[in-house]
């Protein structure tokens, strides 16, 4: 029988996403003491997913009221959108609320994609998108798929294992006006290295002078330090203090543990109320054409938490619980590496947030997986949340053994 030519004959075989492929490999491994430090999901000290107490209570309230499955408005729940904006801008919310356009989105990835869509819609010629290197792989994927030219700039200095602020600032000073700059609001993924307040001020000043457009990826607000206000400070400085336009792409996957519910929000800070209203109408049109309207259940959980003073206070305690355990495990890994190896691991405790950037070679990472059943990203980014009191010593000892043999 003659094979029929396919419409999709030119489709290439694209390699699987590296982190999801690593997780699949981990799940197929029968070794009883395997350790997953790849995927960035929070785990408790028993290596189990943790449903936040605030989320449990919110879910109970929603179910008691009678859960329905009706469509949400195209832009999503207004309570979620307003509550998110109030959280992000804190006491300064009243001064910026009339120039905000907002939309619910499909978690952080959907927020980024929707931001890219409206920036493309509003520009006759596409600006370049400057993306730090290294970064979360989806940044390049999202913006290149929309037709933007993505330009990498050096964020991390491998020799010093520290933020390369000089290269960062030099890139900003040379970027064409109108260019889009991807900024990790906090807990930079994968390095865990964030600018200091003074460095943020210098970054913001150059962005203002060069008329660049800041796009914040804010997936870890509150989860990074345990203090939402502290983690949101860079966004407030750009938008509230300096009056800049910006996009803020938010996710409730990490800080509410709503990974599978895909709850996100896009905030656009514009120049004035009229522009904000026009931008919001464009967001609504783009959302309608792409997903029609966003999913409801996770959004109702997040909205319920934000609108209830008691639940919001409980959530802030949950954030402290998660960030505190991660900080303890970071210190435990640091202590273990110092105990078993002769290397300098100070860079590990300069970092913050869910991830640690170990600075190991690809060969060392492969040996750790093949011989010790410890799974981490090829660039040696580890999810600190995957560590616990039962495995952190094993991980530290294994890393030291592989480094000695290498």
C-alpha positions in Angstrom: 0.0 0.0 0.0 1.3 3.4 -1.0 2.0 5.7 1.9 -0.1 8.9 1.7 1.8 12.2 1.9 1.0 13.9 5.2 0.2 17.6 5.8 2.6 17.3 8.7 5.4 15.7 6.8 7.7 18.6 7.5 7.2 18.5 11.3 10.5 17.8 13.0 11.0 15.6 16.1 11.5 18.1 18.9 13.3 16.8 22.0 11.2 16.5 25.1 11.4 19.2 27.7 14.5 18.5 29.7 13.0 18.9 33.2 9.8 16.9 32.5 11.9 14.2 30.8 14.1 14.1 33.9 11.1 13.7 36.1 9.8 10.8 34.0 13.2 9.2 34.2 13.1 9.6 38.0 9.7 8.1 38.3 10.8 5.0 36.3 13.8 4.4 38.5 13.1 1.5 41.0 15.9 2.5 43.4 14.3 2.9 46.8 16.5 5.9 47.9 16.4 8.0 44.7 16.2 11.8 45.1 14.4 14.2 42.8 16.0 17.6 42.7 14.8 18.5 39.3 11.3 19.7 39.0 10.5 22.9 41.0 7.6 21.8 43.2 7.5 22.2 46.9 7.7 19.0 49.0 7.4 18.7 52.8 10.0 17.0 55.0 8.5 13.6 54.0 9.1 14.3 50.3 5.3 14.6 49.8 3.3 17.3 48.1 1.9 19.8 50.7 -1.6 21.2 50.4 -1.5 24.6 52.2 -3.8 24.9 55.2 -5.1 28.2 53.8 -5.9 26.4 50.5 -7.7 23.5 52.4 -9.9 26.0 54.2 -10.6 28.0 51.1 -11.6 24.9 49.2 -13.9 23.9 52.1 -15.6 27.3 52.0 -16.1 27.1 48.3 -17.6 23.6 48.5 -19.9 24.5 51.4 -21.3 27.4 49.3 -22.1 25.0 46.5 -19.5 24.6 43.7 -20.8 25.2 40.2 -19.0 24.8 36.9 -20.2 27.9 35.0 -18.0 29.9 32.7 -15.9 32.7 34.2 -15.9 36.1 32.4 -13.3 36.3 29.6 -10.9 38.3 31.8 -11.4 35.9 34.7 -12.5 36.6 38.3 -12.5 40.3 39.1 -11.9 39.6 42.8 -8.8 37.6 41.8 -7.5 40.4 39.5 -8.1 43.2 42.0 -6.8 41.1 44.9 -3.7 40.3 43.1 -3.0 43.9 42.1 -3.6 45.0 45.8 -1.1 42.4 47.0 1.5 43.3 44.4 1.4 47.1 45.0 0.5 47.1 48.7 0.0 50.5 50.2 0.8 52.1 46.9 -2.1 50.3 45.1 -4.4 53.4 45.3 -1.9 55.5 43.5 -1.6 53.1 40.5 -5.0 51.3 40.4 -6.5 53.6 37.7 -3.7 52.9 35.3 -3.7 49.1 35.5 -5.1 46.7 33.0 -5.5 43.2 34.4 -6.4 39.7 33.2 -6.5 36.2 34.7 -4.2 33.9 32.8 -3.1 30.3 32.6 -0.5 30.4 35.4 2.9 32.0 34.8 3.4 30.7 31.3 0.0 32.0 30.2 0.7 35.3 31.8 3.9 35.7 29.9 2.3 34.6 26.7 -0.6 37.0 27.1 1.9 39.8 27.8 3.8 38.9 24.7 0.6 38.9 22.6 -0.4 42.4 23.7 3.1 43.8 23.2 3.1 42.3 19.7 -0.4 43.7 19.0 0.7 47.2 20.1 4.0 47.4 18.2 4.1 47.7 14.4 7.7 46.5 14.5 8.6 43.9 17.1 11.0 45.1 19.8 13.9 42.8 20.9 13.3 40.8 24.0 16.4 40.7 26.3 16.5 37.6 28.4 19.1 36.9 31.2 21.4 33.9 30.8 20.8 31.5 32.3 17.1 31.7 32.7 13.9 29.6 32.8 13.8 27.8 29.5 10.2 28.9 28.8 11.2 32.5 28.4 12.8 31.9 25.1 10.2 29.4 24.0 7.2 31.8 24.7 8.6 34.9 23.1 10.3 33.2 20.1 7.1 31.4 19.3 5.4 34.8 19.1 8.0 36.0 16.6 10.1 38.2 18.9 13.9 38.2 18.5 15.3 37.0 21.8 18.7 38.3 22.9 20.5 36.6 25.7 22.7 38.7 28.1 25.1 37.5 30.7 23.5 37.5 34.2 25.6 34.9 36.0 29.4 34.8 36.3 30.5 31.2 36.4 33.9 32.0 37.6 32.8 33.9 40.7 29.4 32.1 41.0 27.8 35.4 41.4 25.5 37.9 39.7 27.4 39.6 36.9 26.0 43.1 37.5 28.5 44.9 35.3 27.6 42.9 32.3 23.9 43.3 33.2 24.0 47.1 33.4 26.2 47.3 30.2 23.5 45.4 28.3 20.8 47.7 29.5 22.8 50.8 28.5 23.3 49.5 25.0 19.7 48.2 24.4 17.6 50.0 21.8 14.8 52.2 23.3 11.6 50.3 23.4 13.3 46.9 24.0 11.6 44.5 26.4 13.7 43.4 29.4 12.8 40.2 31.2 13.2 40.7 35.0 12.9 38.0 37.6 11.1 39.8 40.4 12.8 37.6 43.0 14.2 34.1 43.4 16.0 34.1 40.0 15.5 30.8 38.2 17.9 29.0 38.0 20.7 30.8 39.9 18.9 32.0 43.0 20.8 35.2 42.8 18.9 38.5 42.9 20.1 42.1 42.7 20.4 44.0 45.9 18.1 47.0 46.5 20.8 49.4 45.4 21.4 47.3 42.3 17.6 47.2 41.5 17.6 51.0 41.8 20.4 51.3 39.3 18.7 48.9 36.9 15.4 50.8 37.2 17.2 54.1 36.5 18.8 52.8 33.3 15.5 51.3 32.2 13.9 54.7 32.7 16.6 56.6 31.0 16.8 54.2 28.0 13.0 54.0 27.7 13.1 50.2 28.0 10.0 48.1 28.8 10.3 46.0 32.0 8.5 42.7 32.0 8.5 41.1 35.5 8.3 37.3 35.8 6.9 37.1 39.4 6.3 33.5 40.1 7.8 33.4 43.6 6.3 36.4 45.4 6.2 35.6 49.1 7.6 32.2 48.5 11.1 33.5 48.2 11.6 35.2 51.6 8.4 34.4 53.3 7.5 38.1 53.1 5.3 39.2 50.2 6.0 42.9 50.6 9.7 42.3 50.5 9.6 40.1 47.4 7.4 42.6 45.6 9.6 45.6 46.3 11.3 45.8 42.8 7.9 45.9 41.1 6.7 48.7 43.4 9.9 50.6 42.8 9.5 50.5 39.0 5.8 51.2 38.9 4.9 53.2 42.0 8.1 55.1 42.7 9.2 55.8 39.2 5.9 55.7 37.4 7.1 53.4 34.7 5.0 51.3 32.4 5.5 47.6 33.0 4.0 44.1 32.7 3.9 41.9 35.8 3.3 38.1 35.1 2.1 36.3 38.2 1.6 32.7 39.1 0.0 31.0 42.1 1.6 27.7 41.5 4.5 28.0 43.9 3.2 30.4 46.5 -0.2 28.7 46.9 0.8 25.3 45.8 -1.8 25.4 43.0 0.5 23.7 40.5 -2.2 21.8 38.5 -4.9 24.5 38.8 -2.9 26.9 36.5 -3.9 30.1 38.2 -2.1 33.2 37.0 -2.7 36.9 36.5 -1.3 39.6 34.2 -1.0 43.2 35.4 -0.2 45.9 32.9 0.9 49.2 34.3 0.1 51.9 31.7 0.4 55.7 31.7 -3.2 56.7 32.5 -6.8 55.4 33.0 -7.8 55.8 29.4 -4.8 53.8 28.1 -5.4 51.2 30.8 -9.0 50.8 29.6 -8.0 50.4 26.0 -5.3 47.9 26.9 -7.8 45.9 29.0 -10.1 45.7 26.0 -7.3 44.3 23.9 -6.5 41.7 26.6 -10.1 40.7 26.6 -10.1 40.3 22.8 -6.8 38.3 22.8 -8.0 36.1 25.6 -11.3 35.4 23.8 -9.5 34.3 20.7 -7.0 32.0 22.5 -8.8 30.3 25.5 -12.2 32.0 25.5 -12.1 32.2 29.3 -9.9 30.9 32.1 -10.4 28.0 34.5 -12.4 28.6 37.6 -11.7 26.3 40.5 -8.1 27.3 41.4 -9.0 30.9 40.7 -11.9 30.7 43.2 -9.5 29.3 45.8 -7.0 32.1 45.3 -9.7 34.8 45.3 -11.2 33.4 48.5 -7.9 33.5 50.3 -7.2 37.1 49.2 -10.6 38.4 50.1 -10.7 36.9 53.6 -8.5 38.5 56.3 -8.2 35.4 58.3 -7.3 33.2 55.3 -4.9 35.8 54.0 -3.1 35.8 57.4 -3.0 32.0 57.4 -1.6 32.0 53.9 1.2 34.4 54.9 2.1 31.9 57.6 2.1 29.1 55.0 4.5 31.2 53.0 6.8 31.5 56.0 6.5 27.7 56.6 7.6 26.9 53.0 10.3 29.5 52.7 11.6 28.6 56.2 12.0 24.9 55.4 13.7 25.7 52.2 16.2 28.0 54.0 16.9 25.2 56.5 17.6 22.7 53.8 19.8 25.1 52.0 21.9 25.6 55.1 21.9 21.8 55.8 23.2 21.1 52.3 25.8 23.8 52.7 26.9 22.3 56.0 27.0 18.8 54.5 29.1 19.8 51.5 31.6 21.6 53.8 31.7 18.5 56.0 32.4 16.0 53.2 34.3 18.1 50.6 37.1 20.5 50.4 35.5 22.9 48.0 34.1 26.4 48.7 30.3 26.4 48.8 29.7 30.0 50.0 27.8 30.7 46.7 25.1 28.3 47.8 24.1 30.4 50.8 24.3 33.7 48.8 21.4 32.3 46.8 17.8 32.3 47.8 14.5 30.8 46.9 13.5 27.3 45.6 16.6 26.7 43.6 20.3 26.2 44.2 22.9 26.6 41.5 25.7 24.2 42.4 28.2 24.9 39.7 28.9 21.3 38.9 30.0 19.9 35.5 27.7 18.0 33.3 29.8 14.8 33.9 29.4 15.1 37.6 25.6 15.6 37.2 25.4 12.5 35.0 27.4 10.4 37.5 25.2 11.5 40.3 22.1 10.4 38.4 23.6 7.1 37.0 25.4 5.9 40.1 23.7 7.6 43.0 20.2 8.0 41.7 20.2 11.8 42.4 18.4 13.7 39.7 19.0 17.3 38.9 19.0 19.6 35.9 22.0 19.3 33.5 23.3 22.7 34.5 23.3 21.5 38.2 20.3 23.6 39.2 18.7 21.8 42.2 15.3 22.2 43.7 16.1 22.8 47.4 12.6 21.8 48.2 13.4 18.3 47.1 15.8 18.0 50.1 14.7 16.8 53.5 16.2 15.6 56.8 16.2 12.1 55.4 18.2 12.7 52.2 20.2 15.9 52.5 23.2 14.1 54.1 23.2 11.5 51.4 23.0 14.1 48.7 25.9 16.1 50.2 28.1 13.0 50.7 27.3 11.8 47.2 28.3 15.1 45.6 31.5 15.1 47.6 32.4 11.5 46.6 31.8 12.2 42.9 33.9 15.4 43.0 36.8 13.6 44.7 36.7 10.8 42.1 36.6 13.3 39.3 
